[in-house]
Amino acid sequence: MKRCCVACGGRYQQLLSDCHQCYFQQRLTLLSASVSSAINDLVSRHSRDHCALVSALVCSRVIATCSSVIVGRVIVMSSFMEH
């Protein structure tokens, strides 16, 4: 990659940076409303019980992480099986 960056005058690195910035901006646009809504919902359900709020937030994060890992593995396995 270093040779490419030197040969392209750093254009590759700038394009990669632009892609990352665009990706994360689009992700923020798509997810911010649903994440805010989910957090507000949890806060309203556990308004007086901070321990339950933290527990609910942690559990939802663990579930989301596990779901992502499972989906990622399914995608990898299905693409492996196709070849």
N, C-alpha and C positions, 0 to 999 in steps of 0.2 A: 504494500500500500504506500510506503514511503516513496518508492520510485514513481508511482503514478502521481502522487501529489507534487513531486518535484517537476515531473514532466508536464503536468497540467497547470503549473504555476499556482497551485493551491485551489484550483477550481473545484476539484473533487471534494475537498474538505468543506468548502463553502456550500456546495450543493447538498452535501450530507447534513450539514447544520441547518440549512433551510428546510429540508425534509423533516428533520426532527422537530423543528419549531412548528411547522405546519401541522404535523401529526398531533402534537400535544395540544395545540390550540383547538383543533377540531375535536379532540377527545374531551377537552374541558367544556367546549360548547355543548357537546352531546350529553355529557354526564352530570354537569353541575346542577341542573334543575332536579333530576331524580335523586341525586345524593343529598341535596339540601332538603328535599321533601322527606326522604327516609329519616334523616337526622331529626327534623322537626317533629315527625310522627313519634319517634322514640322518646324525644324530650317531653312531648305532651303526654304520652302514656306513663312516663316515669317521672313526673314533675317533682314529686316530693321524696322520691327514693333514689338517691344518687348511686347507691350500690347496684340496684337493679338496672339503672341506666348504663353504668359502665359494663356490667355483665352482658346486657343486651347488645351493646356496641361491639364488645369483644367477640361474642358468639357470632354475630352477623359477619364480622370480618373473617373469622376462622372459616365459616361456611363458604363465604365468597372465595377465599383462597383455595380451599379444598375443591370447590367446583371448577375453578380455573385450572387447577392441576389435572383434574379428571378429564376435562374437555381437551386440554393440551395433549394428554396421553392418548386419548381416543383419536385425535387428529393425526398424531404421529403414527399410531398403529395402523390406521386406515390407509395412510399414504404408503406405509411400508408394505402392507398387504397388496396394494395395487401393483407394485413393481415386481 
